[in-house]
Amino acid sequence: MADEKKPAAPTGQSATKGKPQAPAAKKPAPVAAKPAGDTQAKAEAGPKMALRIAAKPKEGFRRCGVHHPFGPADHPEGRFTAKEIQILKGEPNLVVVDL
């Protein structure tokens, strides 16, 4: 009986303890540190305004899928594509100012 081999442990179990082993934990990827002041300044400033648009007609005017009121309205950078900005600036019923 000294020559008998010990049966192999079932998959997922240790041959010495007979208990299932948990898979090895993965370490999270390191995160680059950001300067604290930089994010606060951006949060306080808010989105950059790119255009101020006002319609000349009292009832407003619709162009590029947006209703533009008679009074001036600010639009954030990236709201309109370069082609749309060309269209808006070329429209005689709108007053468009870069901010």
Secondary structure, DSSP 4 states (H G I P E B T S, - for coil): -TTPPPPPPPTTB-TTT-SBPPPPPPPPPP-----HHHHHHHHHH-SPEEEEEEESSTT-EEETTEEEPSS-EEEETTSS-HHHHHHHHH-TTEEEEE-
